[in-house]
């Protein structure tokens, strides 16, 4: 009422001002944070897909370069499952190593920001573990096609391969 009198707003007119309290500010910040969170998920998903394609290409090159080795392993008794697991474990190791490097860079960045700015920082073991699991999972998914391709190599043909 005091603001209406101060601004000389007649009784039959709408307020020409707005009052924002802490609840409004909290709601606005919450909405902005929600959209930032969604954007981060979309951007990181694109990065994960690109990383998965990179791991798949590396594994396909590895299968091509090691065709002779695969043939020798099959000739001495390795089963299809052995070859598949070998390449899946290699793909998961490759992407897990990248995930560990990413976690290291993230932890270092959080510590530096915490030291250089008044902004608080926190490192959640749950999120660190989740990041590593996602990195290894990307390697697993990206390694499936190269592993099955390696397991399907004909041992006789691969022994002739140069």
N, C-alpha and C positions, 0 to 999 in steps of 0.2 A: 504494500500500500504506500509505503514511504517513497519508493521509486516512482510510482505513478504520480504522486504529488510533486516530487522533485522535477520530473520530466513534463509535467503539466498535461497528462494524458486524460482526456475527458472520460467520464464513467461509461459512456456508450460505445467506446472504441476499444479495439484489441490492444494489448500491450505492444509497444514498439521496442521492446527489449527482451532479452532472455537471461535466465539465471541458470548457470551451470555449477553444479556442486561436484563433490568428489566422486559420487556415483556415476555421473555423466562422463566425467573424464576417464574413470576406470573402464566404463563400457566402450568408449571410443578407442582407448588403448588396446582393450581386448579384441575389438574388431580388426584393428590394424595388425595386431600380432597374429591373429588367425590367418589373415591373408598372406602375411610374410611366411608363416609356417607352411601353408599350402604351396607357395612359390618355391620354397626350399625343397619340398618333397618332389615337385615336378622337375626342378633343375637337377637334383641328385639322381632321380630316376633316369633321366637322359644320360647323365654321366655313367651310371651303372650299365646301361645298355651299350654305350660306346666301349666301356671297359670290357664287357662281355664279348663284344665282337672282336676286340683286340686279342683277348685270350684265345678265342676260337681260331683266329688266323694264325697265331703263334703255334697253337697245338696242331693245326693242319699242316703247317710247314714242318713241324717236328715229325709228324707221321710220314710225310713224304721223304724227309731226309733219312729216316730210320727204317725205311721199308725193308732193307736187307736184315737189320737186327730183328725186326718183327718176324720175318720169315725163318730166321735161325731159331728163335725162341719157339715158334710153332712146330718147326721140324723136330726139335728135341722134346716135344711133349707139352708145351704150354697150351692151356685151354683158352677158349674164347674169353671166358671170364677173367683170366689172369691178365690178358692184354687190355681188356676194358678197364679193370681196376688200376693197372699201371698208369694209363693215360688220364684217368679221372683224378688220381692222387696227384699226378704232376700238375694238372690244371688247377686243382684246389690249392696246391702249394704255391703256385705262381701267383694266384690272386690273393691268397692269404698273406703272402709276403708284401704285396702292394697294400693290402689293408693294414698291416702292421706299420708300414711306413707312413700311411695316411694318419693313423692313430697317433704316431709319434709327432708328426707335424702339428696335428691338432692340439695335443697336450702342450707342446712347446709354445704354440701361439697363445693358448689360454693363459699359460704362466706369464708370458711376456706382457700380455694385456693387463693381467692382474698386477704386475709390478709397475708398469708405466702409467696406469690410469687409475682413477678412483672407482672404476666400475668393478663390481664384485664378479668373481668367476667361480664356477664350480665344475668339478669333473665327476661325472656319474659313472660308476663302474658298470651299471646296467647298460648305459648307452655305449660305452666303450666295447663291452662284450657283444652287444647287438650289432655294432658296426663291423666287428671282426667276423661274426657269424654271417652277416649279409655278404661280406667280401668273399668268404669261402664258398657260400652258396652260389654266388655269381660264377665262380670258377667251376663248380660242379655242373651247373646248367650249361655253361659255355663249353665244357669239355665232353659232353655226351656225344655229340655228332662226331668229333674227331676220334673219340675212343671206339665208337662202333665202326667207324671207317677203318681204323687200324686193326680191329678184330676181324674184319671181313677180308683182309689181305690173304691172297692165295699163297701158301708157303712156297710152292714150286716156282711160281712166277716171281716172287719176291727174291728168291735166291739168285735168279738171273739178273735182277735189277742192279744197275750201276749208277 
